[in-house]
Each structure stands twice: as structure tokens, then as C-alpha cells.
């Protein structure tokens, strides 16, 4: 007689709402010791509906406190995606001597028999984001000729000493500038004839990064998310461009002539970066919505639906003359590690034996090996299935195979294997595999190849195993850590 095991799909170290629906991250900003994460939220339903801004804060990017809803729909419309900046010099006139937070977001109004109307609006907070006042002059930017006119990402451009907005406009992005966040002037448009266009453009971002940490070598990075198209099994995903930005125009470089994906899995969408991270920190921090519009309304969670990726550090690195956007988990996550296994120069047989003794559902696995041999790890493994994560040496790629990962009957495009090409910096490859109750995040070779996938294991699914193409495979390093946010308070 079999025993039914009720699954808890809420991640241990991934943010998800207390209840109901969540999608895109919004308004990420660092201010007075707190990382703010706002998000698209339907507080009264388990599927997409009238959009509000939910709100959570963290001091360490790992443990989050969910606060009251920040912004709710009004007579102008629902509260779609947007961003938040710190108005350090009171350019808006909303504040006195002390700086405050300004949200720039899309109002979306839908009426029966009429086309949707999307406009850009402001709200401001004088109490660290706990309460918000909508600007009486809303909306501050509108264009009646466009149906898709949304997702403003705003930042201060020091070179021209004014605010810049990048805005999604159907199949392109537009750039605007302003002295005060209230009055906006069109600067330029980007996207015609470049990039992937078989889906609506959404949730753009634009920011500078140095190449290899060298401040004398800098490029601007543009992120653009692409909505689901029924003709493509990949669903929604995010592309990136590199180039130059002079305060008015983004000029792509030669590498941007090829379509480049931020993530080669299915479940990292609408991600953008935090604003106002202190200069002494110096990182570009990013988070994405860990789902896909192909099946987001159908995933088999209970009481809540939607989660975020782990926060990630973005960087640029040059390899073989090409510049790559790299991602790695934010370093704060290492503070949640509790060692479960640490081995060096371990054979395939020894690795298999050691891993077979572990039963884990939320953990990090790190392995280093020569890139000329194929090997893989089976995680969240049990009688009802497994997820396989590994390295295919013949094709020089890493992969996540969720064909047998558990429950997947909610959508025909959910099962599958997802691959990312490697351009390894040396003759060895490092895999960092973050496993949680319902997700896999693979960072290969310093984050040059990244795959993010949801999984929904069934039954007892805590097993870990190792498989290799032959007995000669040796792992230079094999480490396993449970990831426990409570460990941060014990250290």
C-alpha cells in the first residue's frame, strides 16, 4: 500500500508571497540599510488579475519580510510594472532636506470595447517605503498611439545630470530624459532590426558594467524580456544587448547582432536590477520572476503561486574576444550554507557512494571537474522521478533535464531538457547547482552558462546521485551545503 505524500513547493530560500498570485519583480531599490523588493501581485486570486504592488524588505538578500501592499489600482488603472529611485537631491520637490523614494510605474486601464490605455505615473514615500502617496499630476507620460507602453526603468545619468527612463513599446524600447521625474522628453528608440521579435518586448533595464572588473573598460548592458508566443515552446524569456550609451542613444556593439539569452532555462523572466546599491558595494544586483507565461497560471502550488530567483550579481567578462554577461548567486547566500559534504579529488565511484548517503530537498551542490568528460547529478530523486543536471562534454554544454522531475501534466510544454553552450575559461568547469523544493538554478563556469527551471517532485524525493561516462572521471571538488536562511542569524 502506497502512502500519499503532500508536497510543500514553497522554496526555503526563494522569496514567494504569503498568499495568492505574484509575477514580475518591481521597484527594487536599496535605501537606508534595506533591500526593497516590490512585485506584481493579485492579493485576491491564484491567477493573474487586477495588479497591485506587493512589497517585501531584506537586510541580507536571503531573509525577507513581506509588508503591506504598497500600491493598489485606482481610477487611472491597475498598477503594472515599474521602478523606484532614491531622489537624493529632491529634484521632484516631494521631499525636504531628507531624501525619499519615488516609484515610476505603469497605470493600465482596460474598458470593455476599448483598447487598453497604458501611461506612466509617480508615487512617493517619506517613510522608507511603508506608505505611498500618488502624485496628483498623474500620469506624467502618455502616448495615445501605442497600446503597449509600459514597464519604466529609471536611473540617474551622472554624465548628463538628469533622469533616464527606458520604456517597453511593443517591439522596441524608447528612451526619455527628465530633470525632475515629472516632465519627460523623448530621446531615442532602439530595437528595430535587432534582437528577437517573436513576442512583445517587456521589462527593460539599462546599466553600465566594467569588463573583467576594469573600470577603464566599460559597456552598457540592456535587458529586454520577451513575452510568450504560442509558436515557440520556450515561452517567455529575456535577451540582452551590450553597447554604449551617451545619455540619449544606445548604440549596440558587434556582439549584439546575435541573439543572446540571459538564461537558457524556462523560468527566469522579467528580471531587472536594484537601483541605488551603494558605490562602495559596487555590485549590479538582479532578480527575476521564476516562472513562464506558458504555464504560470497553472503551476501546482497551494495557497500561493509565484516565486523569485535568488538575487544574482551580474558582471561582464571577455573570453576569446567576445564579451559575456555572467551571473552568480549573490554572495550573501553563502552565509546560509551549512556544510553537508566536502570532498577533494574524488573518483566517480566515491562521489556516488558519498552522495547516496544524503537526503536533501533544499541545498547547493558545487563540483569542479575536467570539461572533457561527461557527468551528471540526479537531484530531488525518488521512486516517482528525478531531475538530472550535468555536463555534456561532446557538445560542450551543460543541461537540466526535467522530463521526469515529477508533476508536469498541467502543461504539455513543461517537461523537457534545456541546454546552454559553454565557453569555458580553462580546461575545467565548475557547476554550482542551487536546488530548492520546486526549482533548479545552474550556474556553470562562473555563471557564463545559466539555466533556471521549476520542478514539482512527487513522493519521497530527497535523493542525490552521481553518474559519469566512465570510471576515469574525477571531481577535483565536490561540496554539498544545505541552505538555511536561519543560519545567517547564528553566524
C-alpha positions as a Python dict, from the first residue, in 0.01 Angstrom:
ca = {
    (1, 'X'): (0, 0, 0),
    (2, 'X'): (147, 334, -108),
    (3, 'X'): (141, 642, 108),
    (4, 'X'): (40, 977, -39),
    (5, 'X'): (294, 1245, 46),
    (6, 'X'): (169, 1602, 39),
    (7, 'X'): (433, 1823, -123),
    (8, 'X'): (535, 2163, 3),
    (9, 'X'): (650, 2356, -305),
    (10, 'X'): (732, 2681, -126),
    (11, 'X'): (1106, 2742, -152),
    (12, 'X'): (1317, 2752, 163),
    (13, 'X'): (1545, 3031, 37),
    (14, 'X'): (1347, 3181, -252),
    (15, 'X'): (1102, 3464, -197),
    (16, 'X'): (734, 3391, -257),
    (17, 'X'): (426, 3583, -139),
    (18, 'X'): (244, 3485, 179),
    (19, 'X'): (-60, 3406, -31),
    (20, 'X'): (-206, 3434, -378),
    (21, 'X'): (-52, 3536, -710),
    (22, 'X'): (283, 3704, -784),
    (23, 'X'): (469, 3781, -1107),
    (24, 'X'): (726, 4044, -1215),
    (25, 'X'): (968, 4198, -964),
    (26, 'X'): (925, 4576, -945),
    (27, 'X'): (1082, 4878, -781),
    (28, 'X'): (1394, 4713, -645),
    (29, 'X'): (1591, 4975, -456),
    (30, 'X'): (1841, 4986, -170),
    (31, 'X'): (1773, 5254, 90),
    (32, 'X'): (1887, 5305, 450),
    (33, 'X'): (2008, 4951, 506),
    (34, 'X'): (1721, 4770, 335),
    (35, 'X'): (1681, 4597, 2),
    (36, 'X'): (1329, 4658, -123),
    (37, 'X'): (1150, 4413, -349),
    (38, 'X'): (812, 4514, -486),
    (39, 'X'): (623, 4276, -712),
    (40, 'X'): (319, 4234, -933),
    (41, 'X'): (57, 4092, -702),
    (42, 'X'): (-305, 3980, -718),
    (43, 'X'): (-393, 3959, -348),
    (44, 'X'): (-737, 3811, -410),
    (45, 'X'): (-665, 3530, -654),
    (46, 'X'): (-429, 3249, -752),
    (47, 'X'): (-402, 3360, -1116),
    (48, 'X'): (-314, 3689, -1285),
    (49, 'X'): (-574, 3955, -1209),
    (50, 'X'): (-604, 4322, -1107),
    (51, 'X'): (-243, 4414, -1044),
    (52, 'X'): (-119, 4568, -719),
    (53, 'X'): (236, 4619, -595),
    (54, 'X'): (325, 4379, -318),
    (55, 'X'): (624, 4468, -101),
    (56, 'X'): (900, 4289, 89),
    (57, 'X'): (1224, 4406, 251),
    (58, 'X'): (1550, 4236, 343),
    (59, 'X'): (1876, 4332, 507),
    (60, 'X'): (2068, 4035, 364),
    (61, 'X'): (1900, 3937, 31),
    (62, 'X'): (1814, 3596, 179),
    (63, 'X'): (1556, 3651, 454),
    (64, 'X'): (1256, 3862, 353),
    (65, 'X'): (978, 4032, 548),
    (66, 'X'): (658, 4086, 350),
    (67, 'X'): (493, 4420, 425),
    (68, 'X'): (156, 4571, 341),
    (69, 'X'): (54, 4623, -21),
    (70, 'X'): (226, 4936, -148),
    (71, 'X'): (13, 5044, -446),
    (72, 'X'): (-343, 4948, -540),
    (73, 'X'): (-548, 5009, -856),
    (74, 'X'): (-731, 5342, -884),
    (75, 'X'): (-939, 5540, -1132),
    (76, 'X'): (-642, 5563, -1373),
    (77, 'X'): (-592, 5187, -1384),
    (78, 'X'): (-415, 4881, -1250),
    (79, 'X'): (-59, 4912, -1120),
    (80, 'X'): (169, 4744, -1373),
    (81, 'X'): (548, 4710, -1356),
    (82, 'X'): (795, 4991, -1287),
    (83, 'X'): (1093, 5100, -1083),
    (84, 'X'): (1193, 5303, -777),
    (85, 'X'): (1476, 5552, -730),
    (86, 'X'): (1609, 5749, -437),
    (87, 'X'): (1562, 6121, -503),
    (88, 'X'): (1880, 6224, -323),
    (89, 'X'): (1862, 6593, -420),
    (90, 'X'): (1485, 6648, -414),
    (91, 'X'): (1459, 6700, -789),
    (92, 'X'): (1086, 6626, -762),
    (93, 'X'): (1010, 6871, -483),
    (94, 'X'): (835, 6589, -294),
    (95, 'X'): (1086, 6598, -9),
    (96, 'X'): (1257, 6846, 219),
    (97, 'X'): (1612, 6808, 341),
    (98, 'X'): (1600, 6429, 362),
    (99, 'X'): (1590, 6208, 52),
    (100, 'X'): (1292, 5988, -25),
    (101, 'X'): (1173, 5715, -260),
    (102, 'X'): (995, 5778, -589),
    (103, 'X'): (812, 5499, -774),
    (104, 'X'): (769, 5529, -1151),
    (105, 'X'): (514, 5275, -1273),
    (106, 'X'): (265, 5197, -1548),
    (107, 'X'): (-103, 5265, -1497),
    (108, 'X'): (-304, 5027, -1719),
    (109, 'X'): (-673, 5090, -1777),
    (110, 'X'): (-897, 4846, -1960),
    (111, 'X'): (-1255, 4919, -2061),
    (112, 'X'): (-1497, 4691, -2241),
    (113, 'X'): (-1496, 4758, -2612),
    (114, 'X'): (-1193, 4987, -2598),
    (115, 'X'): (-822, 4940, -2639),
    (116, 'X'): (-612, 4928, -2318),
    (117, 'X'): (-454, 5258, -2219),
    (118, 'X'): (-108, 5246, -2059),
    (119, 'X'): (50, 5556, -1907),
    (120, 'X'): (338, 5629, -1670),
    (121, 'X'): (275, 5765, -1320),
    (122, 'X'): (455, 5853, -996),
    (123, 'X'): (415, 5783, -625),
    (124, 'X'): (646, 5882, -342),
    (125, 'X'): (728, 5773, 11),
    (126, 'X'): (879, 5965, 303),
    (127, 'X'): (884, 5669, 543),
    (128, 'X'): (1121, 5415, 383),
    (129, 'X'): (857, 5275, 151),
    (130, 'X'): (599, 5184, 415),
    (131, 'X'): (331, 5420, 280),
    (132, 'X'): (293, 5586, -58),
    (133, 'X'): (131, 5900, -196),
    (134, 'X'): (35, 5904, -562),
    (135, 'X'): (133, 6221, -747),
    (136, 'X'): (-170, 6442, -809),
    (137, 'X'): (-41, 6519, -1159),
    (138, 'X'): (-52, 6156, -1280),
    (139, 'X'): (4, 6041, -1545),
    (140, 'X'): (336, 6205, -1625),
    (141, 'X'): (394, 6036, -1963),
    (142, 'X'): (150, 5905, -2220),
    (143, 'X'): (134, 5821, -2590),
    (144, 'X'): (-211, 5751, -2732),
    (145, 'X'): (-65, 5591, -3045),
    (146, 'X'): (74, 5291, -2855),
    (147, 'X'): (-115, 5005, -2689),
    (148, 'X'): (198, 4852, -2532),
    (149, 'X'): (363, 5138, -2344),
    (150, 'X'): (487, 5008, -2012),
    (151, 'X'): (743, 4892, -1755),
    (152, 'X'): (952, 5208, -1696),
    (153, 'X'): (1303, 5153, -1556),
    (154, 'X'): (1450, 5483, -1438),
    (155, 'X'): (1803, 5576, -1330),
    (156, 'X'): (2014, 5888, -1275),
    (157, 'X'): (2268, 5951, -1551),
    (158, 'X'): (2561, 6134, -1399),
    (159, 'X'): (2711, 6237, -1733),
    (160, 'X'): (2410, 6447, -1833),
    (161, 'X'): (2283, 6503, -1475),
    (162, 'X'): (1928, 6401, -1546),
    (163, 'X'): (1694, 6109, -1507),
    (164, 'X'): (1672, 5849, -1785),
    (165, 'X'): (1373, 5624, -1849),
    (166, 'X'): (1379, 5313, -2067),
    (167, 'X'): (1028, 5201, -2161),
    (168, 'X'): (889, 4896, -2345),
    (169, 'X'): (686, 4992, -2652),
    (170, 'X'): (565, 4680, -2829),
    (171, 'X'): (862, 4572, -3043),
    (172, 'X'): (1110, 4837, -2934),
    (173, 'X'): (1221, 5030, -2629),
    (174, 'X'): (1215, 5408, -2603),
    (175, 'X'): (1447, 5632, -2404),
    (176, 'X'): (1334, 5953, -2236),
    (177, 'X'): (1506, 6204, -2008),
    (178, 'X'): (1383, 6437, -1735),
    (179, 'X'): (1519, 6688, -1482),
    (180, 'X'): (1254, 6612, -1219),
    (181, 'X'): (1081, 6277, -1295),
    (182, 'X'): (765, 6472, -1385),
    (183, 'X'): (845, 6621, -1726),
    (184, 'X'): (980, 6379, -1984),
    (185, 'X'): (1142, 6438, -2325),
    (186, 'X'): (1178, 6169, -2592),
    (187, 'X'): (1542, 6092, -2671),
    (188, 'X'): (1563, 5784, -2895),
    (189, 'X'): (1426, 5442, -2985),
    (190, 'X'): (1605, 5108, -3003),
    (191, 'X'): (1519, 4762, -3130),
    (192, 'X'): (1422, 4790, -3495),
    (193, 'X'): (1606, 4521, -3691),
    (194, 'X'): (1797, 4377, -3398),
    (195, 'X'): (1724, 4110, -3141),
    (196, 'X'): (1437, 3863, -3104),
    (197, 'X'): (1091, 3993, -3202),
    (198, 'X'): (855, 3696, -3191),
    (199, 'X'): (692, 3818, -2871),
    (200, 'X'): (611, 4152, -2710),
    (201, 'X'): (906, 4340, -2556),
    (202, 'X'): (871, 4395, -2181),
    (203, 'X'): (1053, 4493, -1861),
    (204, 'X'): (1369, 4659, -1999),
    (205, 'X'): (1673, 4764, -1798),
    (206, 'X'): (1988, 4961, -1887),
    (207, 'X'): (2306, 4991, -1680),
    (208, 'X'): (2686, 5010, -1712),
    (209, 'X'): (2927, 4730, -1620),
    (210, 'X'): (3305, 4714, -1636),
    (211, 'X'): (3467, 4430, -1831),
    (212, 'X'): (3654, 4195, -1602),
    (213, 'X'): (3633, 4448, -1320),
    (214, 'X'): (3847, 4701, -1511),
    (215, 'X'): (3683, 5046, -1471),
    (216, 'X'): (3866, 5175, -1780),
    (217, 'X'): (3679, 4921, -1994),
    (218, 'X'): (3304, 4969, -1967),
    (219, 'X'): (2997, 4867, -2164),
    (220, 'X'): (2630, 4936, -2116),
    (221, 'X'): (2400, 4635, -2083),
    (222, 'X'): (2037, 4638, -2194),
    (223, 'X'): (1796, 4366, -2078),
    (224, 'X'): (1469, 4309, -2265),
    (225, 'X'): (1220, 4038, -2174),
    (226, 'X'): (1016, 3871, -2449),
    (227, 'X'): (658, 3762, -2392),
    (228, 'X'): (519, 3418, -2470),
    (229, 'X'): (444, 3329, -2831),
    (230, 'X'): (230, 3016, -2889),
    (231, 'X'): (455, 2920, -3181),
    (232, 'X'): (762, 2878, -2960),
    (233, 'X'): (792, 2613, -2686),
    (234, 'X'): (1037, 2828, -2487),
    (235, 'X'): (766, 3072, -2379),
    (236, 'X'): (871, 3396, -2214),
    (237, 'X'): (1244, 3470, -2171),
    (238, 'X'): (1498, 3751, -2154),
    (239, 'X'): (1759, 3869, -2407),
    (240, 'X'): (2046, 4109, -2355),
    (241, 'X'): (2245, 4357, -2564),
    (242, 'X'): (2579, 4526, -2496),
    (243, 'X'): (2694, 4859, -2633),
    (244, 'X'): (2739, 5228, -2549),
    (245, 'X'): (2503, 5488, -2408),
    (246, 'X'): (2563, 5865, -2418),
    (247, 'X'): (2260, 5983, -2224),
    (248, 'X'): (2041, 5991, -2535),
    (249, 'X'): (2108, 5691, -2757),
    (250, 'X'): (2203, 5327, -2701),
    (251, 'X'): (2445, 5206, -2969),
    (252, 'X'): (2482, 4827, -2982),
    (253, 'X'): (2818, 4663, -3037),
    (254, 'X'): (2901, 4387, -3286),
    (255, 'X'): (2823, 4109, -3040),
    (256, 'X'): (2463, 4232, -3018),
    (257, 'X'): (2400, 4135, -3381),
    (258, 'X'): (2344, 3781, -3247),
    (259, 'X'): (2052, 3699, -3019),
    (260, 'X'): (2185, 3635, -2669),
    (261, 'X'): (1971, 3491, -2390),
    (262, 'X'): (2023, 3581, -2027),
    (263, 'X'): (1913, 3236, -1911),
    (264, 'X'): (1877, 2912, -2106),
    (265, 'X'): (1613, 2758, -1881),
    (266, 'X'): (1242, 2827, -1891),
    (267, 'X'): (1186, 3009, -1564),
    (268, 'X'): (1370, 3338, -1533),
    (269, 'X'): (1155, 3622, -1666),
    (270, 'X'): (1104, 4000, -1630),
    (271, 'X'): (1416, 4040, -1419),
    (272, 'X'): (1569, 4382, -1359),
    (273, 'X'): (1837, 4523, -1129),
    (274, 'X'): (1838, 4704, -797),
    (275, 'X'): (1890, 5079, -801),
    (276, 'X'): (2099, 5280, -555),
    (277, 'X'): (2321, 4995, -438),
    (278, 'X'): (2598, 5187, -255),
    (279, 'X'): (2903, 5274, -463),
    (280, 'X'): (3133, 5111, -209),
    (281, 'X'): (2944, 4784, -266),
    (282, 'X'): (2980, 4822, -641),
    (283, 'X'): (2764, 4528, -747),
    (284, 'X'): (2488, 4515, -1005),
    (285, 'X'): (2225, 4301, -833),
    (286, 'X'): (1944, 4133, -1026),
    (287, 'X'): (1638, 3920, -955),
    (288, 'X'): (1382, 3760, -1186),
    (289, 'X'): (1036, 3607, -1166),
    (290, 'X'): (1084, 3231, -1152),
    (291, 'X'): (810, 3122, -1389),
    (292, 'X'): (699, 3133, -1752),
    (293, 'X'): (385, 3278, -1909),
    (294, 'X'): (345, 2950, -2096),
    (295, 'X'): (215, 2784, -1776),
    (296, 'X'): (244, 3039, -1493),
    (297, 'X'): (-129, 3033, -1412),
    (298, 'X'): (-129, 2652, -1389),
    (299, 'X'): (164, 2553, -1166),
    (300, 'X'): (59, 2308, -889),
    (301, 'X'): (133, 2514, -577),
    (302, 'X'): (-122, 2560, -300),
    (303, 'X'): (-224, 2891, -135),
    (304, 'X'): (36, 3088, -331),
    (305, 'X'): (162, 3098, -688),
    (306, 'X'): (490, 3255, -800),
    (307, 'X'): (845, 3289, -667),
    (308, 'X'): (1161, 3483, -742),
    (309, 'X'): (1502, 3354, -845),
    (310, 'X'): (1782, 3401, -597),
    (311, 'X'): (1931, 3751, -617),
    (312, 'X'): (2226, 3747, -857),
    (313, 'X'): (2540, 3950, -919),
    (314, 'X'): (2588, 4049, -1283),
    (315, 'X'): (2927, 4109, -1444),
    (316, 'X'): (3094, 4123, -1787),
    (317, 'X'): (3386, 3906, -1889),
    (318, 'X'): (3578, 3877, -2214),
    (319, 'X'): (3654, 3529, -2344),
    (320, 'X'): (3810, 3457, -2684),
    (321, 'X'): (3746, 3815, -2792),
    (322, 'X'): (3374, 3811, -2706),
    (323, 'X'): (3209, 3977, -2405),
    (324, 'X'): (2967, 3768, -2198),
    (325, 'X'): (2719, 3866, -1930),
    (326, 'X'): (2787, 3648, -1627),
    (327, 'X'): (2558, 3572, -1333),
    (328, 'X'): (2632, 3425, -995),
    (329, 'X'): (2427, 3394, -677),
    (330, 'X'): (2460, 3697, -452),
    (331, 'X'): (2742, 3635, -206),
    (332, 'X'): (2504, 3676, 89),
    (333, 'X'): (2359, 3333, 9),
    (334, 'X'): (2688, 3173, 113),
    (335, 'X'): (2610, 3286, 467),
    (336, 'X'): (2314, 3046, 467),
    (337, 'X'): (2536, 2746, 390),
    (338, 'X'): (2559, 2459, 638),
    (339, 'X'): (2820, 2202, 521),
    (340, 'X'): (2687, 1855, 449),
    (341, 'X'): (2971, 1709, 236),
    (342, 'X'): (3320, 1825, 135),
    (343, 'X'): (3547, 1605, -76),
    (344, 'X'): (3850, 1664, -299),
    (345, 'X'): (3999, 1455, -582),
    (346, 'X'): (3714, 1209, -559),
    (347, 'X'): (3651, 932, -810),
    (348, 'X'): (3317, 871, -973),
    (349, 'X'): (3253, 568, -752),
    (350, 'X'): (3349, 758, -437),
    (351, 'X'): (3129, 1052, -532),
    (352, 'X'): (2834, 824, -598),
    (353, 'X'): (2875, 648, -264),
    (354, 'X'): (2904, 972, -67),
    (355, 'X'): (2605, 1136, -232),
    (356, 'X'): (2384, 829, -191),
    (357, 'X'): (2403, 880, 185),
    (358, 'X'): (2235, 1223, 164),
    (359, 'X'): (1862, 1302, 161),
    (360, 'X'): (1808, 1671, 86),
    (361, 'X'): (1550, 1892, -81),
    (362, 'X'): (1697, 2245, -41),
    (363, 'X'): (2072, 2267, -93),
    (364, 'X'): (2366, 2383, -303),
    (365, 'X'): (2595, 2139, -482),
    (366, 'X'): (2931, 2259, -614),
    (367, 'X'): (3152, 2045, -836),
    (368, 'X'): (3472, 2109, -1032),
    (369, 'X'): (3595, 1866, -1299),
    (370, 'X'): (3773, 1848, -1634),
    (371, 'X'): (3544, 1965, -1914),
    (372, 'X'): (3639, 1679, -2148),
    (373, 'X'): (3427, 1418, -1968),
    (374, 'X'): (3051, 1397, -1936),
    (375, 'X'): (2895, 1365, -1594),
    (376, 'X'): (2569, 1449, -1420),
    (377, 'X'): (2394, 1470, -1085),
    (378, 'X'): (2049, 1335, -1016),
    (379, 'X'): (1873, 1558, -763),
    (380, 'X'): (1530, 1552, -595),
    (381, 'X'): (1542, 1184, -681),
    (382, 'X'): (1299, 915, -566),
    (383, 'X'): (1066, 641, -680),
    (384, 'X'): (845, 896, -860),
    (385, 'X'): (1117, 1072, -1058),
    (386, 'X'): (1436, 1276, -1066),
    (387, 'X'): (1592, 1585, -1219),
    (388, 'X'): (1925, 1544, -1399),
    (389, 'X'): (2179, 1828, -1407),
    (390, 'X'): (2512, 1789, -1577),
    (391, 'X'): (2783, 1842, -1834),
    (392, 'X'): (2779, 1704, -2191),
    (393, 'X'): (3143, 1708, -2299),
    (394, 'X'): (3083, 1608, -2661),
    (395, 'X'): (2857, 1908, -2723),
    (396, 'X'): (3040, 2142, -2481),
    (397, 'X'): (2721, 2224, -2298),
    (398, 'X'): (2552, 2196, -1961),
    (399, 'X'): (2192, 2087, -1917),
    (400, 'X'): (1894, 2047, -1687),
    (401, 'X'): (1659, 1761, -1773),
    (402, 'X'): (1318, 1783, -1605),
    (403, 'X'): (1142, 1525, -1822),
    (404, 'X'): (1100, 1300, -1516),
    (405, 'X'): (1120, 1561, -1242),
    (406, 'X'): (770, 1498, -1107),
    (407, 'X'): (434, 1657, -1171),
    (408, 'X'): (413, 1811, -1520),
    (409, 'X'): (69, 1722, -1655),
    (410, 'X'): (-54, 2081, -1610),
    (411, 'X'): (103, 2187, -1943),
    (412, 'X'): (244, 1990, -2240),
    (413, 'X'): (545, 2223, -2276),
    (414, 'X'): (659, 2188, -1916),
    (415, 'X'): (864, 1866, -1945),
    (416, 'X'): (1189, 1890, -2138),
    (417, 'X'): (1566, 1920, -2129),
    (418, 'X'): (1731, 2263, -2151),
    (419, 'X'): (2088, 2323, -2264),
    (420, 'X'): (2344, 2604, -2251),
    (421, 'X'): (2667, 2618, -2451),
    (422, 'X'): (2993, 2653, -2259),
    (423, 'X'): (3281, 2877, -2349),
    (424, 'X'): (3494, 2756, -2061),
    (425, 'X'): (3770, 2986, -1938),
    (426, 'X'): (4002, 2686, -1882),
    (427, 'X'): (4019, 2309, -1914),
    (428, 'X'): (3800, 2258, -1609),
    (429, 'X'): (3438, 2351, -1544),
    (430, 'X'): (3266, 2449, -1222),
    (431, 'X'): (2898, 2372, -1165),
    (432, 'X'): (2703, 2543, -889),
    (433, 'X'): (2361, 2384, -860),
    (434, 'X'): (2105, 2551, -634),
    (435, 'X'): (1820, 2314, -555),
    (436, 'X'): (1506, 2410, -368),
    (437, 'X'): (1168, 2248, -312),
    (438, 'X'): (1045, 2343, -658),
    (439, 'X'): (1339, 2486, -852),
    (440, 'X'): (1683, 2429, -1002),
    (441, 'X'): (1931, 2708, -1076),
    (442, 'X'): (2250, 2600, -1252),
    (443, 'X'): (2547, 2838, -1275),
    (444, 'X'): (2825, 2690, -1488),
    (445, 'X'): (3180, 2817, -1530),
    (446, 'X'): (3147, 3127, -1318),
    (447, 'X'): (2796, 3200, -1445),
    (448, 'X'): (2873, 3213, -1818),
    (449, 'X'): (2603, 2950, -1877),
    (450, 'X'): (2290, 2966, -1661),
    (451, 'X'): (1976, 2751, -1656),
    (452, 'X'): (1677, 2819, -1429),
    (453, 'X'): (1393, 2565, -1419),
    (454, 'X'): (1095, 2495, -1198),
    (455, 'X'): (1034, 2137, -1088),
    (456, 'X'): (750, 1975, -893),
    (457, 'X'): (875, 1650, -737),
    (458, 'X'): (631, 1386, -615),
    (459, 'X'): (663, 1134, -336),
    (460, 'X'): (984, 1096, -138),
    (461, 'X'): (1229, 1298, -347),
    (462, 'X'): (1538, 1378, -143),
    (463, 'X'): (1789, 1152, -313),
    (464, 'X'): (2115, 1267, -480),
    (465, 'X'): (2322, 1054, -717),
    (466, 'X'): (2622, 1090, -948),
    (467, 'X'): (2665, 938, -1293),
    (468, 'X'): (2965, 965, -1527),
    (469, 'X'): (3051, 846, -1878),
    (470, 'X'): (3327, 624, -1739),
    (471, 'X'): (3513, 541, -1419),
    (472, 'X'): (3801, 775, -1507),
    (473, 'X'): (3600, 1087, -1420),
    (474, 'X'): (3745, 1261, -1116),
    (475, 'X'): (3588, 1553, -934),
    (476, 'X'): (3851, 1796, -810),
    (477, 'X'): (3593, 1938, -572),
    (478, 'X'): (3258, 1806, -451),
    (479, 'X'): (3075, 2014, -193),
    (480, 'X'): (2718, 1999, -70),
    (481, 'X'): (2561, 2254, 162),
    (482, 'X'): (2213, 2271, 299),
    (483, 'X'): (2085, 2625, 255),
    (484, 'X'): (1914, 2750, 570),
    (485, 'X'): (1827, 3120, 596),
    (486, 'X'): (1820, 3083, 974),
    (487, 'X'): (2193, 3007, 962),
    (488, 'X'): (2256, 3376, 887),
    (489, 'X'): (2141, 3470, 1237),
    (490, 'X'): (2360, 3206, 1401),
    (491, 'X'): (2685, 3329, 1245),
}
